[in-house]
């Protein structure tokens, strides 16, 4: 019951269909399992409802709302929904990101660049902007943003994705400093190579390669046991950062990557 009596929001609480669990769904389940009441936000409300059903099966409490965080009005709506339901917002968990149609700096199109920046970086900003007034008023709160190791160690030709994620890292540090006096903590997690549906199904579909081939190729890049992490690994790191155990931690950028970042240096 590490989150007993806490309430909050998980944005991106659904997931791409697939064989494994996504980062957002895993975090939502763990937060609820540890006693939190959770508002689940996703553009795909059915996927958020599937997450809610998993939480309910374990005896946890969750509600769902459809929302697109690239629209400030949607962000304000899900913040209001959480506050109306439970009277406060103890945590905001931001887990949304895309990378489709990205390319090298020489080849990325304006349309793809703008879309990725809008979804990954501007959406995160809008979500934080909506929740912070409530957290300032109550003089407490935790925000965790899910970035990517690609921000600092990515060698693949993902121009806009890399820029958006390193922007999220900087955004988290700026928000941490500007809100520290209000008791609001803001931290960022950089997942490395993860065995999630968005990664495996997306790459398999885009490349035409079987899922197991994609998994094997990604596993080889991870120093720790030669195996990717899972959504649960990101979920447990998120749970810690949102909990009171991390009460003196703010402004950090935490790699959860099986040593991949250490190998890059």
Buried (B, 14 or more C-beta within 10 A) or exposed (E): EBBEEBBBBBBBBBBBEBEBBBBBBBBBBBBBBBBBBBBBBBBBBEBBBBBBEBBEEEEBBBBBBBBBBBEBEBBBBBBEBBBEBBEBBBBBBBBBBBBEBBBEEEEBEEEBBEBBBBBBBBBBBBBBBBBBEBBBEBEBBBBBBBBBBBBBBBEEBBBBBBBBBBBBBBBBBEBBEEBEEBBBBBBBBBBBBBBBBBBBBBBBEEEEEEBEEBBEEBBEBBBEEEBBBBBBBBBBBBBBBBBEEBEEBBBBBBBBBBEBBEEEE
